[in-house]
Amino acid sequence: MDDSLSLDAKLLAESGQGDNAPPLSVSDISGALKRVVEDRFGYVRIRGEISGFKRAASGHVYLALKDDKAVLDGVMWKGNAGRLPFQPEDGIEVVVSGKLTTYPGRSKYQVVIDKMELAGEGALMALFEKLKAKLLGEGLFDQNRKKAMPFLPRTIGIVTSPTGAVIRDILHRLADRCPSHVIVWPVLVQGEGAAKQIAAAVNGFSNIAPGGPVQRPDLVIVARGGGSIEDLWSFNEEAVVRAVADCSIPIISAVGHETDTTLCDFAADLRAPTPTAAAEMAVPVRAEWLATLSESKARMARSVQRGLMTAQERLEGQRRLMPALTDLLRPHQQRVDEMSERMKYGMSQNVAHARTRFSASAGALRPSILKQRVERSQEQLKRLDMPVSLVQRPLDDARQRLNALWRLAEQLSPDGPLKRGYARVSGLDGKLIANRAAALKAGRLDLHFQDGAIGAQVTEAGSEVKEVGIKTKKTSKTSVNRVKKPSDDRQRDLF
């Protein structure tokens, strides 16, 4: 039994005679499977629901297509992913075209997608509702974001196709109602790249600086003619909706006919049912406006005239009620006359009283009385004359005290010992040096002698001292030396 087992189970693999199935490598079998799958399924169209959608940093798109029974991985390379007419999301049912292939690195098969389309209008509406709910949750459709329309815009920016009937209808309607300056930003309104151009145009108008070479619009109109939901899909793209919502200029959405609705309509400040209606909403009728202005002017003139007539009537009524000017002035004239008479009488009385007071005082101004007063004043002045000796004695005492203080100041003067061979040491700043530590710290010193000063360099004790400078000008004396001695002159007279 052990021998039979040893014949069936061998440790080393060997190829026997007639064996035409040599072992293949993993790479060989993976490559063979890849060729078979790609040859058999070189072009396929698959319908399924998107799951696990993600866009890599390289631009490639990875996803899975699923139904109720199976799941198939898929990949879309960067070039094809950039041409997608819509933004894929999880849960959207699509139809993809491409080829099946294998990915040997993980032993799995996948579909390489060349084209992706929505699976009918139902899928398109599902994507529409999903994106609408997302933007609504972000507040892009809130009424408090809406901007008021200008009454009479001077410049209108229009984002639309330059070759369609829409731009002609808008320009014709504007010319009929109120001619305005129009700037057209030409864009594609459907197909590949349309959404990108529309968003760039709206952002371009919004970013025009006031006062620049291009006049900034007061109003922007985004317009397109009618069509199916697929034709209008560019105006449902998230980039376009966000550009319209973030536009700093009031914007009107006029996409499709009255029954057509796009997400751009919800984001705009005002929705017009048709492009022609957008032009009507943008400007008033010039003729009606001029008529209104004329009527207002006439009403204002009539109102002013009526007011003037009423004021004149009231003034005339008040004038008849007012008294005559002469009647108002007569009491005051009478009062002036009375006061004039009283003033004349009062002045004559004052002059008489003043003459009486002057006569009474004139008797006291006789020359004999004034002479007596002068003589009394002279006698008082003579009594105040003092002998010189009374003044000289205090002066002598003060002079002696001053001399004593002078002698004491000379003894206490810091330059007094210099006459006896001493020297006064100071730093370069003039401060006195009184000890060895201060001298070492100063480094350079001034030595003051009786006849002048010299500079010296400080060294350790026992070292040679080198003269660093000689001051030829004598040091200034202290305040004591500047005080002059009092003279011996006597004060002769106090007065």
C-alpha positions in Angstrom: 0.0 0.0 0.0 2.8 2.3 0.8 4.4 1.5 -2.6 1.3 2.5 -4.5 1.1 5.8 -2.7 4.7 6.5 -3.5 4.0 5.9 -7.2 1.0 8.5 -7.3 2.5 11.2 -5.1 5.9 12.4 -6.0 8.0 15.0 -4.4 9.3 16.5 -7.7 7.2 17.3 -10.8 8.3 15.3 -13.9 7.1 15.2 -17.5 6.4 11.7 -18.7 6.5 10.3 -22.2 3.7 11.6 -24.4 2.9 14.4 -22.0 1.8 17.3 -24.3 0.6 19.7 -21.5 3.7 21.2 -20.0 3.0 23.5 -17.0 2.3 27.2 -17.8 3.4 30.1 -15.7 0.9 32.4 -14.1 1.8 35.2 -16.5 1.3 32.8 -19.5 -2.1 31.7 -18.5 -3.2 35.3 -17.5 -2.0 36.6 -20.9 -3.9 33.8 -22.7 -7.1 34.6 -20.8 -6.6 38.3 -21.6 -6.3 37.6 -25.3 -9.3 35.3 -25.3 -11.6 37.8 -23.4 -10.5 40.8 -25.6 -11.0 38.8 -28.8 -14.4 37.5 -27.8 -15.7 40.8 -26.2 -13.8 43.5 -28.2 -16.9 45.8 -28.1 -19.8 45.6 -25.7 -22.6 47.8 -24.4 -23.5 47.2 -20.8 -26.4 48.7 -18.8 -26.1 49.0 -15.0 -26.1 51.2 -11.9 -23.0 53.1 -10.9 -21.5 52.1 -7.6 -18.2 53.1 -5.9 -17.5 56.0 -8.4 -14.2 57.8 -7.8 -11.9 60.0 -9.9 -8.2 59.5 -9.3 -5.7 62.3 -9.1 -4.4 61.2 -12.5 -7.8 61.9 -14.0 -8.8 58.3 -14.6 -12.3 57.1 -13.4 -12.9 53.9 -11.5 -16.3 52.5 -10.8 -18.5 49.3 -10.7 -21.6 48.5 -12.7 -24.2 46.4 -10.9 -27.6 45.0 -11.2 -29.6 42.8 -8.8 -27.4 39.7 -9.5 -23.9 40.7 -10.4 -21.1 43.4 -10.3 -18.7 44.3 -13.0 -15.7 46.6 -12.4 -15.0 49.3 -14.9 -12.3 51.9 -15.7 -12.4 55.0 -17.9 -9.1 56.6 -18.9 -8.5 60.3 -18.5 -9.1 61.3 -22.1 -12.5 59.8 -22.3 -13.4 60.8 -18.7 -12.7 64.5 -19.6 -15.3 64.3 -22.4 -18.2 63.1 -20.3 -21.4 65.2 -20.9 -22.5 64.8 -17.3 -21.0 64.2 -13.8 -21.5 60.5 -12.9 -22.6 59.7 -9.4 -23.5 56.6 -7.4 -27.0 55.3 -8.0 -27.3 56.6 -11.6 -28.2 54.0 -14.2 -26.1 54.3 -17.3 -25.2 52.5 -20.5 -21.5 52.2 -21.2 -19.7 51.2 -24.4 -16.2 49.6 -24.4 -14.4 46.3 -24.3 -13.8 43.6 -21.7 -10.3 42.9 -20.6 -8.6 41.3 -17.6 -6.4 42.7 -15.0 -3.7 40.1 -14.3 -2.4 41.8 -11.2 -5.6 40.8 -9.4 -6.9 37.9 -11.5 -10.1 39.8 -12.3 -11.9 41.0 -15.4 -13.2 44.5 -16.1 -14.7 46.7 -18.7 -12.7 49.6 -20.2 -15.3 52.3 -20.9 -15.0 54.5 -24.0 -18.4 56.1 -23.8 -21.0 56.6 -21.0 -24.6 57.6 -21.5 -27.6 57.9 -19.1 -30.0 55.0 -19.5 -33.1 57.0 -20.6 -34.7 60.2 -19.4 -35.6 58.5 -16.1 -31.9 58.2 -15.2 -31.4 61.8 -16.3 -34.2 63.1 -14.1 -32.8 61.0 -11.2 -29.5 62.8 -11.6 -31.3 66.1 -11.9 -33.2 65.6 -8.7 -30.1 64.3 -6.8 -28.0 67.4 -7.8 -31.0 69.7 -7.0 -31.3 68.3 -3.5 -27.6 68.6 -3.0 -27.4 72.3 -4.0 -30.6 73.1 -2.2 -29.1 71.7 1.0 -26.1 74.1 0.5 -28.5 77.1 0.3 -27.7 78.0 -3.4 -31.4 78.5 -4.1 -32.3 80.5 -1.0 -34.3 83.7 -1.6 -32.1 85.8 0.6 -29.3 85.3 -1.9 -31.3 86.9 -4.7 -30.3 90.3 -5.9 -32.7 93.1 -7.0 -32.9 93.9 -10.7 -31.7 97.3 -11.8 -34.5 99.5 -13.1 -32.6 100.8 -16.2 -29.3 98.9 -16.8 -26.9 100.9 -19.0 -24.9 97.8 -20.0 -26.3 94.2 -20.4 -24.1 91.1 -20.7 -25.6 88.2 -22.6 -24.2 84.6 -22.4 -25.6 82.6 -25.3 -24.7 81.3 -28.8 -23.8 84.1 -31.2 -25.4 82.3 -34.2 -28.8 81.2 -32.9 -32.1 83.0 -33.1 -32.0 83.7 -29.3 -29.5 86.5 -29.5 -31.4 88.1 -32.4 -34.7 88.0 -30.5 -33.1 89.5 -27.4 -31.4 92.4 -29.4 -34.6 93.0 -31.3 -36.7 93.2 -28.2 -34.2 95.5 -26.4 -34.2 97.8 -29.4 -38.0 98.0 -29.4 -38.3 98.6 -25.7 -35.2 100.6 -24.6 -32.0 100.6 -26.6 -29.1 99.5 -24.3 -25.4 98.8 -24.6 -25.0 95.0 -25.0 -22.0 92.8 -24.5 -22.3 89.2 -25.9 -20.1 86.5 -24.6 -20.3 83.7 -27.2 -20.5 80.1 -25.9 -21.7 76.7 -26.8 -25.1 76.0 -25.4 -25.1 72.2 -25.7 -22.7 69.3 -26.3 -19.2 68.7 -25.1 -17.5 71.6 -23.4 -20.7 73.7 -23.3 -21.0 73.7 -19.5 -17.4 74.7 -19.1 -17.8 77.7 -21.5 -21.0 78.9 -19.9 -19.5 78.8 -16.4 -16.4 80.7 -17.6 -18.6 83.3 -19.3 -20.6 84.0 -16.2 -17.5 84.2 -14.0 -15.9 86.4 -16.6 -18.7 89.0 -16.4 -18.7 88.8 -12.6 -14.9 89.5 -12.5 -14.9 92.6 -14.7 -13.6 95.5 -12.6 -15.6 98.7 -12.6 -13.9 101.5 -14.5 -11.8 99.1 -16.6 -11.3 99.0 -20.4 -14.4 96.8 -20.7 -17.5 98.3 -19.2 -18.9 96.2 -16.4 -22.5 95.0 -17.0 -25.3 96.1 -14.7 -27.3 92.9 -15.6 -26.4 89.5 -17.1 -28.8 87.3 -19.1 -28.0 83.5 -19.6 -30.2 82.4 -22.5 -30.9 79.4 -24.7 -33.8 78.3 -26.9 -36.0 75.3 -26.2 -35.1 71.7 -26.5 -35.2 68.3 -24.7 -33.9 67.8 -21.3 -30.8 66.3 -22.9 -30.3 69.4 -25.0 -30.6 71.7 -22.0 -28.4 69.5 -19.7 -25.5 71.9 -19.9 -27.5 74.3 -17.7 -28.0 71.6 -15.1 -24.2 71.0 -14.6 -22.9 71.8 -11.2 -20.2 74.2 -12.4 -22.8 76.3 -14.3 -25.2 76.4 -11.4 -22.5 77.5 -8.9 -21.2 80.2 -11.3 -24.7 81.6 -11.6 -25.3 81.5 -7.9 -22.0 83.2 -7.1 -22.3 85.9 -9.8 -21.8 89.4 -8.2 -24.0 90.9 -10.9 -27.9 90.5 -11.0 -28.5 87.6 -13.4 -31.6 86.4 -15.3 -31.9 82.8 -16.5 -33.8 82.4 -19.8 -33.2 78.8 -20.7 -35.7 76.9 -22.9 -39.4 77.5 -23.2 -41.9 78.3 -20.4 -42.4 74.6 -19.5 -38.6 73.9 -19.4 -36.9 74.0 -16.0 -33.2 73.8 -15.3 -31.1 74.1 -12.1 -29.8 77.4 -13.5 -33.3 78.8 -13.2 -33.3 78.1 -9.4 -29.8 79.6 -8.9 -30.5 82.8 -10.9 -31.8 86.0 -9.3 -34.8 86.0 -11.7 -36.2 83.4 -14.1 -37.7 84.3 -17.5 -40.0 81.9 -19.3 -38.3 82.7 -22.7 -35.2 84.7 -23.9 -37.6 87.3 -25.3 -39.3 87.6 -21.9 -35.9 88.1 -20.3 -35.3 91.2 -22.5 -38.7 92.5 -21.5 -37.9 92.0 -17.8 -34.4 93.6 -18.2 -35.5 97.1 -19.4 -38.7 99.2 -19.3 -40.5 100.4 -22.4 -38.7 103.6 -23.4 -41.9 105.2 -24.8 -43.9 104.3 -21.7 -41.1 105.6 -19.5 -40.9 108.9 -21.4 -44.7 109.3 -21.2 -44.6 108.6 -17.5 -41.8 111.2 -17.0 -43.8 113.7 -19.1 -46.9 113.1 -17.0 -44.9 113.3 -13.8 -43.4 116.6 -15.0 -46.8 118.0 -15.8 -48.2 116.9 -12.5 -45.3 118.4 -10.7 -45.7 121.7 -12.5 -49.4 121.8 -11.8 -48.7 121.0 -8.1 -46.2 123.8 -7.9 -48.5 126.3 -9.6 -51.4 125.3 -7.3 -49.1 125.7 -4.3 -48.0 129.2 -5.4 -51.6 130.3 -6.0 -52.7 129.0 -2.6 -49.8 130.8 -0.9 -50.6 134.0 -2.7 -54.2 133.8 -1.5 -53.2 133.2 2.0 -50.7 136.0 1.9 -53.3 138.4 0.6 -55.7 137.4 3.4 -53.0 137.9 6.0 -52.1 141.3 4.5 -55.7 142.5 4.9 -55.8 141.4 8.5 -52.5 143.2 9.4 -52.7 146.8 10.7 -51.2 149.8 8.8 -47.5 150.6 9.3 -48.3 154.1 10.5 -50.6 152.8 13.1 -47.9 150.5 14.5 -45.3 153.4 14.6 -47.4 156.1 16.2 -47.2 154.9 19.9 -43.5 154.5 19.6 -43.0 158.0 18.1 -45.0 159.4 21.0 -42.9 157.6 23.5 -39.7 158.9 21.8 -41.0 162.5 22.1 -41.7 162.0 25.8 -38.3 160.6 26.5 -36.6 163.4 24.6 -38.3 166.0 26.8 -37.4 164.1 29.9 -33.8 163.8 28.9 -33.4 167.6 28.3 -34.9 168.4 31.8 -32.7 165.7 33.4 -29.5 167.0 31.9 -30.2 170.5 33.0 -30.8 169.3 36.6 -27.6 167.2 36.6 -25.5 170.2 35.5 -27.0 172.4 38.3 -26.3 169.8 41.0 -22.7 169.4 39.7 -22.1 173.1 39.7 -23.3 173.3 43.4 -21.0 170.4 44.5 -18.1 172.1 42.7 -18.7 175.4 44.4 -18.8 173.7 47.8 -15.4 171.9 47.1 -13.7 174.9 45.6 -13.4 176.6 49.1 -11.2 173.8 50.3 -8.6 174.3 47.5 -7.2 177.7 48.7 -3.3 178.1 48.3 -2.9 178.7 52.0 -4.3 175.3 52.9 -2.1 173.5 50.4 1.0 175.4 51.7 0.3 174.3 55.3 0.1 170.6 54.2 3.4 170.9 52.4 5.2 172.4 55.5 3.8 169.6 57.7 5.1 167.0 55.2 8.6 168.6 55.2 8.8 168.5 59.0 7.9 164.8 59.0 10.6 164.1 56.4 13.3 165.9 58.6 12.4 163.8 61.5 13.1 160.7 59.4 16.8 161.8 58.6 19.2 159.4 60.5 23.0 160.0 61.3 25.5 158.0 59.1 27.0 156.3 62.1 23.8 154.3 62.7 24.1 152.8 59.2 27.9 152.4 59.1 28.2 150.1 62.1 26.0 147.2 60.7 28.0 147.4 57.4 31.3 147.0 59.3 30.0 144.0 61.1 28.8 142.4 57.9 32.2 143.0 56.2 34.1 141.3 59.1 31.8 138.2 58.8 32.3 138.1 55.1 36.1 138.2 55.5 36.0 135.4 58.0 33.9 133.3 55.6 36.4 134.0 52.8 39.3 132.8 54.8 37.4 129.6 55.7 36.6 129.1 52.0 40.2 129.4 51.0 41.2 126.8 53.6 38.5 124.4 52.4 39.2 124.9 48.7 40.2 121.6 46.9 43.0 123.5 45.1 44.5 124.9 48.2 46.8 121.9 48.9 48.1 122.1 45.3 50.3 125.1 46.4 52.0 122.8 48.9 53.0 120.2 46.3 49.9 118.0 46.2 48.0 116.9 43.1 44.2 116.4 42.5 43.3 113.3 40.5 40.2 113.2 38.3 38.8 111.0 35.4 38.3 112.2 31.9 34.8 113.1 32.8 36.0 115.5 35.5 34.9 113.4 38.5 37.2 113.1 41.4 39.2 109.9 41.8 39.6 109.1 45.5 40.8 105.4 45.6 42.9 102.9 43.7 39.9 100.8 42.4 38.4 103.9 40.8 41.7 104.8 39.2 42.1 101.3 37.7 38.6 101.4 36.4 39.1 104.8 34.8 42.2 103.7 32.9 43.2 107.3 32.0 43.5 110.1 34.5 44.0 113.9 34.7 46.5 115.1 37.4 45.8 118.7 38.4 48.8 120.7 39.8 49.1 124.3 40.9 50.3 125.4 37.4 48.2 123.1 35.2 47.1 119.6 34.5 48.6 116.6 32.7 47.1 113.3 31.5 48.3 109.9 32.7 47.8 106.2 31.9 47.0 103.9 34.8 49.2 100.8 35.3 49.9 98.4 38.1 52.1 99.6 41.0 55.8 99.6 40.2 55.3 99.9 36.4 56.5 102.9 34.5 53.9 105.7 34.1 53.8 107.2 30.6 52.6 110.8 30.1 49.7 110.8 27.7 49.0 114.5 27.4 49.6 117.9 28.8 46.8 120.4 29.3 48.2 123.9 28.7 45.1 125.7 29.8 44.7 126.0 33.5 41.8 124.3 35.2 38.9 126.4 36.1 38.7 127.6 39.6 36.0 126.8 42.0 33.2 129.1 42.9 35.1 130.1 46.0 38.0 131.5 43.9 35.7 133.4 41.7 34.2 135.4 44.7 35.8 138.8 44.9 37.0 140.0 48.3 35.0 142.9 49.6 36.6 146.3 49.3 37.4 148.5 52.2 35.5 151.4 50.7 33.0 152.9 53.2 29.5 153.8 52.3 29.3 157.5 52.7 25.5 158.1 52.7 22.5 155.8 52.8 20.4 158.1 50.6 
